[in-house]
């Protein structure tokens, strides 16, 4: 019994880290995946990770506070990695959403199945492209590979600097905001260029009443910009989200 308790606790902590990671990581933590499948995947990945890390043993703490601290550390590690990647994938949707509002597509809202929040058609297009690119970049495999490495390098029960994790999360959030601006800026520029061109033509030939075409011109310029920019924007966000697991 004395030998089995450290084994059970070691596996339970690995399972906690796995659940925290797969619960929020892009694609793996999607709400469109049935709950039973997600739970089964967490258990299977935890077993494989635990065995790959040579079944780490963790001494049983003497009190509940110490045990709770171990659980919080595992949750913090998994959430930090998963959310850092998710923020960069969501940057594609946020950029598309901002651009849609500028182009006039923001009037028709829909429910995003991944976050259960309102989103525009353009935001959903950018999100779908980013997720597809993430699959091409093997993001799920990289996430599981990071999990195995993290259990080997920072075994369950090891020291985790929560302050450092919080600082890293803030940096990733700022980078995600910057990335969403980079996604939206070309579409903003295209819409403004369309308005500016229309205004110049209206001043040149006011009798044509070109101001009535403003909305159509804005949409046309935006759609043309999406055609050229969306694939590169999706690859940029997916590559950044995948590299989180490769370099962590």
BAVOGU-511383 format. One line per field, with one value per residue: residue number from 1; residue in three letters; chain; y, z, x of N, C-alpha, C in turn. Coordinates in steps of 0.1 Angstrom, whole numbers, always signed. Each point is the difference from the previous one (the first is absolute). Layout:
<sites>
n: NUM, ... $
res: ALA, ... $
chain: A, ... $
n.py: Y, ... $
n.pz: Z, ... $
n.px: X, ... $
ca.py: Y, ... $
ca.pz: Z, ... $
ca.px: X, ... $
c.py: Y, ... $
c.pz: Z, ... $
c.px: X, ... $
</sites>
This chain:
<sites>
n: 1, 2, 3, 4, 5, 6, 7, 8, 9, 10, 11, 12, 13, 14, 15, 16, 17, 18, 19, 20, 21, 22, 23, 24, 25, 26, 27, 28, 29, 30, 31, 32, 33, 34, 35, 36, 37, 38, 39, 40, 41, 42, 43, 44, 45, 46, 47, 48, 49, 50, 51, 52, 53, 54, 55, 56, 57, 58, 59, 60, 61, 62, 63, 64, 65, 66, 67, 68, 69, 70, 71, 72, 73, 74, 75, 76, 77, 78, 79, 80, 81, 82, 83, 84, 85, 86, 87, 88, 89, 90, 91, 92, 93, 94, 95, 96, 97, 98, 99, 100, 101, 102, 103, 104, 105, 106, 107, 108, 109, 110, 111, 112, 113, 114, 115, 116, 117, 118, 119, 120, 121, 122, 123, 124, 125, 126, 127, 128, 129, 130, 131, 132, 133, 134, 135, 136, 137, 138, 139, 140, 141, 142, 143, 144, 145, 146, 147, 148, 149, 150, 151, 152, 153, 154, 155, 156, 157, 158, 159, 160, 161, 162, 163, 164, 165, 166, 167, 168, 169, 170, 171, 172, 173, 174, 175, 176, 177, 178, 179, 180, 181, 182, 183, 184, 185, 186, 187, 188, 189, 190, 191, 192, 193, 194, 195, 196, 197, 198, 199, 200, 201, 202, 203, 204, 205, 206, 207, 208, 209, 210, 211, 212, 213, 214, 215, 216, 217, 218, 219, 220, 221, 222, 223, 224, 225, 226, 227, 228, 229, 230, 231, 232, 233, 234, 235, 236, 237, 238, 239, 240, 241, 242, 243, 244, 245, 246, 247, 248 $
res: UNK, UNK, UNK, UNK, UNK, UNK, UNK, UNK, UNK, UNK, UNK, UNK, UNK, UNK, UNK, UNK, UNK, UNK, UNK, UNK, UNK, UNK, UNK, UNK, UNK, UNK, UNK, UNK, UNK, UNK, UNK, UNK, UNK, UNK, UNK, UNK, UNK, UNK, UNK, UNK, UNK, UNK, UNK, UNK, UNK, UNK, UNK, UNK, UNK, UNK, UNK, UNK, UNK, UNK, UNK, UNK, UNK, UNK, UNK, UNK, UNK, UNK, UNK, UNK, UNK, UNK, UNK, UNK, UNK, UNK, UNK, UNK, UNK, UNK, UNK, UNK, UNK, UNK, UNK, UNK, UNK, UNK, UNK, UNK, UNK, UNK, UNK, UNK, UNK, UNK, UNK, UNK, UNK, UNK, UNK, UNK, UNK, UNK, UNK, UNK, UNK, UNK, UNK, UNK, UNK, UNK, UNK, UNK, UNK, UNK, UNK, UNK, UNK, UNK, UNK, UNK, UNK, UNK, UNK, UNK, UNK, UNK, UNK, UNK, UNK, UNK, UNK, UNK, UNK, UNK, UNK, UNK, UNK, UNK, UNK, UNK, UNK, UNK, UNK, UNK, UNK, UNK, UNK, UNK, UNK, UNK, UNK, UNK, UNK, UNK, UNK, UNK, UNK, UNK, UNK, UNK, UNK, UNK, UNK, UNK, UNK, UNK, UNK, UNK, UNK, UNK, UNK, UNK, UNK, UNK, UNK, UNK, UNK, UNK, UNK, UNK, UNK, UNK, UNK, UNK, UNK, UNK, UNK, UNK, UNK, UNK, UNK, UNK, UNK, UNK, UNK, UNK, UNK, UNK, UNK, UNK, UNK, UNK, UNK, UNK, UNK, UNK, UNK, UNK, UNK, UNK, UNK, UNK, UNK, UNK, UNK, UNK, UNK, UNK, UNK, UNK, UNK, UNK, UNK, UNK, UNK, UNK, UNK, UNK, UNK, UNK, UNK, UNK, UNK, UNK, UNK, UNK, UNK, UNK, UNK, UNK, UNK, UNK, UNK, UNK, UNK, UNK, UNK, UNK, UNK, UNK, UNK, UNK $
chain: A, A, A, A, A, A, A, A, A, A, A, A, A, A, A, A, A, A, A, A, A, A, A, A, A, A, A, A, A, A, A, A, A, A, A, A, A, A, A, A, A, A, A, A, A, A, A, A, A, A, A, A, A, A, A, A, A, A, A, A, A, A, A, A, A, A, A, A, A, A, A, A, A, A, A, A, A, A, A, A, A, A, A, A, A, A, A, A, A, A, A, A, A, A, A, A, A, A, A, A, A, A, A, A, A, A, A, A, A, A, A, A, A, A, A, A, A, A, A, A, A, A, A, A, A, A, A, A, A, A, A, A, A, A, A, A, A, A, A, A, A, A, A, A, A, A, A, A, A, A, A, A, A, A, A, A, A, A, A, A, A, A, A, A, A, A, A, A, A, A, A, A, A, A, A, A, A, A, A, A, A, A, A, A, A, A, A, A, A, A, A, A, A, A, A, A, A, A, A, A, A, A, A, A, A, A, A, A, A, A, A, A, A, A, A, A, A, A, A, A, A, A, A, A, A, A, A, A, A, A, A, A, A, A, A, A, A, A, A, A, A, A, A, A, A, A, A, A $
n.py: -12, +0, -11, -5, +5, +0, -12, -3, +6, -7, -10, +2, +3, -11, -7, +7, -1, -13, -2, +6, -7, -13, +6, +6, -10, +7, -2, -3, +13, -2, +9, +0, -3, -12, +3, -11, +5, +13, -5, -8, +11, +7, -10, -3, +13, +0, -12, +4, +13, -5, -9, +9, +5, -13, +2, +13, -1, +3, +4, -7, +12, +7, +10, +5, +10, -8, -9, +10, +3, -13, -1, +11, -5, -12, +5, +7, -10, -9, +9, +3, -13, -5, +9, -2, -12, -2, +8, -7, -11, +4, +3, -11, -5, +5, -3, -11, -1, +5, -7, -10, +5, +1, -13, -1, -10, +10, +4, -10, -2, -9, -12, +3, -12, +7, +12, -3, +8, +12, -2, +6, +0, +12, +2, -6, +8, +11, -3, -3, +10, +7, -6, +2, +12, +0, -6, +8, +10, -9, +10, -9, -5, +13, +2, -11, +3, +12, -6, -8, +10, +6, -12, -1, +12, +1, -10, -7, +10, +4, +8, +7, +9, +2, +8, -9, -10, +7, +3, -13, -3, +9, -5, -12, +5, +7, -11, -6, +10, -1, -14, +2, +10, -8, -8, +9, +5, -10, -7, +6, -2, -12, -1, +5, -8, -9, +4, +0, -11, -5, +5, -5, -11, +0, +5, -10, -9, +11, +2, -8, +7, +0, +10, -3, +0, +8, -5, +0, +12, +4, -6, +6, +11, -2, -4, +9, +8, -5, +1, +12, +5, -5, -6, +11, +7, -9, +0, +13, +0, -9, +6, +12, -5, -6, +11, +3, -11, +5, +13, -4 $
n.pz: +0, +7, -8, +2, +12, +1, -5, +9, +9, -4, -2, +13, +3, -6, +5, +12, -2, -3, +10, +8, -6, +0, +11, -2, -3, -11, -6, +8, +3, -12, +2, -12, +7, -1, +11, -4, -12, +5, +8, -10, -8, +10, +3, -13, -3, +11, -3, -13, +4, +9, -9, -9, +11, -2, -1, -1, +11, +8, +9, +7, -2, +10, -8, +2, +7, +4, +2, +5, +6, +1, +3, +7, +4, +0, +6, +8, +1, +2, +9, +6, -2, +4, +10, +2, -3, +9, +8, -6, +2, +12, -1, -7, +9, +10, -7, -3, +13, +3, -9, +4, +12, -4, -5, +11, +2, +9, -10, -7, +12, +5, +5, +6, -7, -3, +0, -7, -7, +0, -13, -8, -12, +0, +12, -3, -11, +7, +9, -9, -6, +12, +3, -13, +1, +11, -7, -10, +10, +1, +2, -2, -10, -4, +2, -5, -10, +1, +1, -9, -7, +2, -1, -10, -5, +2, +7, +1, +7, -12, +1, +1, -8, +8, +7, -3, +3, +11, +2, -2, +8, +8, -2, +2, +10, +4, -1, +6, +9, +0, +2, +8, +4, -1, +5, +8, +2, -7, +7, +12, -4, -4, +11, +7, -6, +2, +13, +1, -6, +7, +11, -5, -4, +12, +5, -8, +2, +7, -13, +2, +11, +0, +8, -9, -6, +10, +4, -12, -1, +12, -3, -12, +5, +10, -8, -9, +11, +4, -13, +1, +11, -1, -11, -3, +3, -5, -10, +0, +2, -10, -7, +3, -2, -11, -3, +6, -6, -12, +5, +5 $
n.px: +8, +11, +2, -12, +0, +13, -1, -10, +6, +11, -8, -5, +13, +5, -10, +3, +13, -3, -9, +9, +10, -5, -3, +12, +8, +5, -11, +10, -1, -2, -10, +4, +11, -7, -7, -7, +1, -3, -9, -5, +1, -6, -8, -2, -1, -7, -6, -1, -4, -8, -4, -2, -5, -1, -13, +1, +8, -10, +8, -8, -5, +5, -4, -13, +5, +10, -10, -7, +12, +1, -13, +1, +12, -6, -10, +8, +8, -10, -6, +12, +3, -12, -1, +13, -2, -10, +7, +10, -7, -5, +13, +0, -8, +8, +11, -5, -3, +12, +6, -8, +3, +12, -2, -7, +9, +3, -9, +5, -4, +9, -3, +12, +0, +11, -6, -11, +8, -5, -2, +7, -5, +6, -5, -11, +1, +4, -10, -9, +5, +0, -12, -4, +5, -6, -10, +2, +1, -9, -8, -10, +7, +2, -14, -3, +8, -5, -12, +5, +5, -11, -6, +9, -1, -13, +5, -11, -4, +5, +10, -11, +6, -10, +8, +10, -8, -3, +13, +3, -10, +4, +13, -5, -7, +11, +8, -10, -1, +13, -1, -10, +8, +10, -9, -5, +12, +4, -9, +4, +13, -5, -8, +10, +8, -10, -1, +13, +0, -10, +6, +12, -6, -5, +12, +5, -10, -4, -2, +10, +0, +13, -5, -9, +12, +0, -12, -4, +6, -5, -11, -1, +5, -9, -10, +4, +0, -11, -3, +7, -7, -12, +5, +7, -11, -7, +9, +0, -13, -2, +10, -5, -12, +5, +7, -11, -5, +5, -1, -12 $
ca.py: +12, +11, +3, +3, +14, +9, -2, +5, +15, +5, -1, +10, +14, +1, +1, +14, +8, -3, +6, +15, +3, -4, +6, +14, +0, +0, -12, -11, +4, +6, -4, -8, -14, -5, +0, -13, -2, +8, -7, -12, +4, +5, -12, -7, +8, +1, -13, -1, +9, -6, -11, +6, +7, -10, -2, +7, -2, +12, -3, +5, +11, -3, +8, +3, +12, -4, -7, +10, +8, -8, +0, +13, +1, -8, +8, +12, -4, -3, +11, +10, -4, -1, +13, +7, -4, +4, +14, +3, -4, +10, +13, +0, +3, +14, +9, -1, +6, +14, +4, -1, +12, +12, -2, -1, -14, -3, +1, -13, -8, -14, -6, -7, -13, -3, +8, +3, +14, +6, +2, +4, -9, +2, -6, -14, -5, +1, -10, -13, -1, -1, -14, -9, +2, -6, -14, -2, +1, -11, +6, -9, -8, +8, +2, -13, -1, +9, -6, -11, +7, +8, -10, -5, +11, +5, -11, +3, +3, +9, +14, +8, +14, +5, +14, -1, -4, +11, +10, -5, +1, +14, +3, -7, +7, +12, -4, -4, +12, +6, -8, +3, +13, -3, -7, +9, +12, +0, +1, +14, +8, -2, +7, +15, +3, +0, +12, +12, +0, +4, +14, +8, -1, +9, +14, +3, +0, -1, -3, -15, -4, -13, -3, -11, -12, -1, -12, -11, +1, -5, -15, -6, +1, -9, -14, -1, +0, -12, -11, -1, +1, -10, -12, +3, +3, -13, -7, +7, -3, -15, -3, +5, -8, -13, +2, +1, -13, -5, +7, +0 $
ca.pz: +0, +1, -13, -10, +2, -8, -14, -3, +1, -12, -12, +1, -3, -15, -5, +2, -10, -14, -1, -1, -13, -11, +2, -6, -12, -12, -7, +10, +10, -7, +5, -10, +3, +10, +14, +3, -8, +6, +12, -4, -5, +11, +8, -8, -1, +13, +2, -9, +5, +13, -3, -8, +9, +9, +11, +12, +13, +7, +14, +5, +9, +14, +3, -12, -6, -9, -11, -8, -7, -11, -10, -6, -9, -12, -7, -6, -11, -12, -5, -6, -14, -9, -3, -8, -14, -4, -2, -13, -9, +1, -6, -14, +1, +4, -11, -10, +5, +0, -14, -4, +5, -8, -14, +0, +2, +14, +4, +1, +10, +1, +12, -2, +7, +8, +12, +3, +0, -13, -9, -14, -11, -4, +11, -1, -11, +4, +10, -7, -7, +10, +5, -10, -1, +12, -3, -9, +7, +10, +14, +10, +3, +8, +14, +7, +2, +10, +12, +4, +3, +12, +11, +2, +5, +12, +5, +10, +13, -1, +3, -11, +3, -5, -5, -13, -9, -2, -8, -14, -6, -3, -12, -11, -2, -8, -14, -7, -4, -11, -12, -5, -7, -12, -9, -4, -6, -15, -4, +2, -10, -12, +1, -1, -14, -9, +3, -4, -15, -3, +4, -10, -12, +2, -2, -14, -7, +10, -6, +0, +13, +4, +14, +2, -2, +10, +7, -10, -3, +12, +1, -11, +3, +12, -5, -8, +9, +7, -10, +0, +13, +10, +2, +7, +14, +7, +2, +10, +14, +3, +2, +14, +10, +1, +6, +14, +5, -4, +6, +14 $
ca.px: -8, +9, +6, -11, -5, +8, -3, -13, +1, +8, -9, -11, +5, +1, -14, -4, +7, -5, -13, +0, +5, -10, -13, +0, +9, -7, -5, -2, -10, -12, -12, -8, +3, -8, +6, +5, +12, +10, +4, +8, +12, +9, +5, +10, +13, +6, +6, +12, +10, +5, +9, +12, +9, +5, -9, +5, -6, +0, -2, -13, +1, -4, -12, -8, +5, +11, -5, -7, +10, +5, -11, -1, +12, -3, -10, +6, +8, -8, -7, +9, +4, -11, -5, +10, -3, -14, -1, +6, -10, -11, +4, -5, -14, -2, +3, -11, -12, +2, -1, -14, -8, +4, -5, -14, -5, -3, -14, -5, +8, -4, +5, +12, -1, +12, +0, -14, -2, -4, +11, -4, +4, +14, +8, -1, +8, +14, +3, +0, +13, +11, +0, +5, +15, +6, +1, +12, +12, +0, -2, -3, +12, +10, -5, +3, +14, +3, -5, +9, +13, -2, -1, +13, +8, -6, -8, -11, +5, +11, -2, -6, +0, -13, +2, +6, -11, -9, +7, +0, -14, -3, +7, -7, -12, +4, +4, -13, -6, +8, -3, -14, +1, +7, -10, -11, +5, -1, -14, -4, +6, -7, -12, +3, +4, -12, -8, +8, -1, -14, -2, +7, -8, -12, +3, +3, -12, -11, -13, -2, -5, +7, +0, -10, +7, +11, +0, +4, +14, +7, -1, +8, +14, +3, +0, +12, +11, -1, +4, +14, +7, -5, +8, +12, -3, -3, +12, +8, -6, +2, +14, +4, -7, +7, +13, -1, +4, +13, +11, -2 $
c.py: +12, +4, +4, +15, +10, -2, +6, +15, +6, -1, +10, +14, +1, +1, +14, +9, -2, +6, +15, +4, -2, +7, +14, +1, +1, -14, -11, +4, +6, -6, -8, -15, -5, -2, -14, -3, +8, -6, -12, +3, +5, -12, -7, +7, +1, -13, -1, +9, -5, -11, +5, +7, -10, +0, +8, -2, +14, -3, +6, +11, -3, +7, +3, +12, -3, -7, +9, +8, -8, +0, +13, +2, -7, +7, +12, -3, -3, +11, +10, -4, +0, +14, +9, -3, +5, +15, +4, -5, +9, +13, +1, +3, +14, +10, -1, +7, +16, +5, -1, +12, +12, -1, +0, -14, -3, +1, -14, -9, -14, -5, -9, -13, -3, +8, +3, +15, +5, +2, +3, -11, +0, -5, -15, -6, +0, -11, -14, -1, -2, -14, -10, +1, -6, -15, -3, +1, -10, +5, -11, -9, +7, +2, -13, -2, +10, -6, -11, +6, +7, -9, -5, +11, +6, -11, +4, +1, +9, +15, +8, +14, +6, +14, +1, -4, +12, +11, -5, +1, +15, +4, -6, +8, +13, -4, -4, +13, +7, -8, +3, +13, -3, -7, +10, +12, +0, +2, +14, +9, -1, +7, +15, +4, +1, +13, +12, +1, +5, +15, +9, +0, +9, +14, +3, +0, -1, -3, -15, -5, -13, -3, -11, -14, -3, -14, -12, +1, -5, -15, -6, +1, -9, -14, -3, -2, -14, -12, -1, -1, -12, -12, +3, +4, -13, -8, +7, -3, -14, -3, +6, -9, -13, +2, +1, -13, -5, +6, +0, -10 $
c.pz: +0, -14, -10, +1, -8, -15, -4, +0, -12, -12, +1, -3, -15, -7, +1, -10, -14, -2, -2, -14, -11, +2, -7, -13, -12, -6, +11, +10, -6, +6, -10, +1, +11, +13, +3, -7, +6, +13, -2, -5, +11, +7, -8, -1, +13, +3, -8, +5, +13, -3, -7, +10, +11, +13, +13, +13, +7, +15, +5, +10, +14, +3, -13, -7, -10, -13, -9, -8, -12, -11, -7, -9, -13, -9, -7, -12, -13, -6, -7, -14, -9, -3, -8, -15, -5, -3, -14, -11, +0, -6, -15, +0, +4, -11, -11, +5, +0, -15, -5, +4, -9, -14, -1, +2, +14, +4, +1, +9, +0, +13, -5, +8, +9, +14, +5, +1, -14, -9, -14, -9, -3, +12, +0, -12, +4, +11, -7, -8, +9, +5, -10, -2, +13, -1, -9, +7, +12, +14, +10, +4, +8, +14, +8, +2, +11, +14, +5, +5, +14, +12, +3, +6, +13, +5, +9, +14, +0, +3, -13, +4, -6, -5, -14, -10, -3, -9, -15, -6, -4, -13, -12, -4, -8, -14, -8, -5, -12, -13, -6, -7, -13, -10, -5, -8, -15, -4, +3, -11, -13, +0, +0, -14, -9, +3, -6, -16, -4, +2, -11, -13, +2, -1, -14, -8, +9, -6, -1, +13, +4, +15, +4, -1, +11, +7, -9, -3, +12, +1, -11, +2, +11, -5, -8, +9, +7, -8, +0, +13, +9, +1, +7, +14, +8, +2, +11, +14, +4, +3, +14, +11, +1, +6, +15, +7, -4, +8, +16, +7 $
c.px: +9, +6, -11, -5, +8, -3, -14, +0, +7, -9, -11, +4, +3, -13, -5, +6, -5, -14, +0, +5, -10, -13, -1, +8, -9, -2, -3, -10, -13, -13, -8, +4, -9, +7, +6, +13, +12, +5, +9, +14, +10, +5, +10, +13, +7, +7, +13, +11, +7, +10, +13, +9, +5, -8, +5, -8, +0, -3, -13, +2, -6, -13, -7, +5, +11, -6, -8, +10, +6, -10, +0, +12, -2, -10, +6, +9, -8, -8, +9, +4, -12, -6, +9, -2, -13, -1, +4, -9, -12, +3, -5, -15, -2, +3, -11, -12, +1, -1, -14, -8, +4, -5, -15, -6, -4, -14, -7, +8, -5, +7, +12, -1, +12, +0, -13, -2, -4, +13, -5, +4, +14, +9, +0, +9, +15, +3, +1, +13, +11, +0, +5, +15, +6, +1, +11, +13, +1, -1, -4, +12, +10, -4, +3, +15, +5, -3, +10, +13, -2, +0, +14, +9, -5, -9, -11, +6, +12, -4, -4, -1, -13, +2, +6, -11, -10, +6, +0, -14, -3, +7, -7, -13, +3, +3, -12, -7, +7, -2, -13, +0, +7, -9, -10, +5, -1, -15, -5, +5, -7, -13, +1, +4, -12, -8, +8, -1, -14, -1, +7, -8, -13, +3, +3, -12, -12, -13, -3, -6, +6, +0, -10, +7, +10, +0, +4, +14, +9, +0, +9, +15, +4, +1, +12, +13, +0, +5, +16, +7, -4, +9, +13, -2, -3, +13, +9, -5, +2, +14, +4, -6, +7, +14, +0, +4, +13, +11, -2, +8 $
</sites>
